[in-house]
């Protein structure tokens, strides 16, 4: 078992991790596209920001675990 990487290091994903990240990114883009049907509003902006944050955490989860 390899050691858990330090959260504050620059982490380079492996090819396998990149495939996983790209799959996740495509799923998030699908959700983003569906949000385009929402009228321009603070709520839509918050939804997009939360989606962006979710992608960041999902990417980090793949790399750290």
FIDO-617796 format. One record per atom (N, C-alpha, C): x, z, y. Coordinates in steps of 0.1 Angstrom, whole numbers, plus 5000, padded with zeros to 4 digits. Atoms other than C-alpha are relative to their C-alpha. Layout:
% FIDO-617796
XZY ...
This chain:
% FIDO-617796
500850004988 500050005000 500950005012 499250014988 501449905033 499550105011 500449904990 501450145062 499149945011 500950044989 498750135089 500849965012 499350044988 500049945119 499650105012 500249924988 500350135152 499049925009 501150074992 497250055174 500649955013 499550044987 499450015205 501249894998 499050105002 501949765189 499349865002 500550145000 501549385194 499949964986 500250035014 500149275161 499749854998 500150145003 500448925148 499249994987 500850015013 497648835123 500749914990 499550095010 498548685090 499049884999 500950125001 497048345080 498750044995 501249955006 494448525059 499150075011 500849934990 493448745088 499549905011 500450104990 493348445112 498849924995 501250065006 490848275088 498850095002 501149904998 488748585089 499550015014 500349994985 488948615127 499349885005 500650124995 488048255132 498549994994 501450005005 484948295109 499250095008 500849904992 483848605128 499849945014 500250064987 484448415161 498949905001 501050105001 482248135150 498650065000 501349925001 479448385142 499650055014 500349954987 479748545176 499649895010 500350114991 479648205193 498649954997 501450035003 476348135175 499150095007 500949904993 474848455189 500149975015 499950034986 476248365223 499149895004 500850124997 474548025222 498550045000 501449965000 471248195214 499650085013 500249934988 471648415244 499849915013 500250104989 471748105266 498549985004 501450024998 467948095262 499450125009 500449894991 467748425282 500149965014 499950034986 467048405319 501250075006 498949944993 469948485342 499650145005 500449874996 469848855347 501250104997 499049905003 471849175346 500050034985 500149975015 470649235310 500749894992 499350115007 471948895299 501550025002 498649974998 475248975315 500550114992 499649895008 475449305298 500049964985 500050045014 474549145264 501249914998 498850085002 477348885269 501250095000 498949915000 479749155278 500250084988 499949925013 478849365248 500449914988 499650095010 479149065226 501549975000 498550024998 482648995240 500850124995 499449885005 483549355234 500050024985 500149995014 482249345199 500949914993 499150095006 484349045191 501450065001 498749944999 487449225204 500250114989 499949895010 486749525182 500049954985 500050065014 485949305151 501449944997 498750055002 489249125156 501050114998 499149895002 491149445159 499850074986 500249955013 489449575128 500649924989 499450095010 490649275108 501550025000 498649994999 494149315120 500550144996 499549865003 494449695116 499750044986 500449965014 492749715082 500349894990 
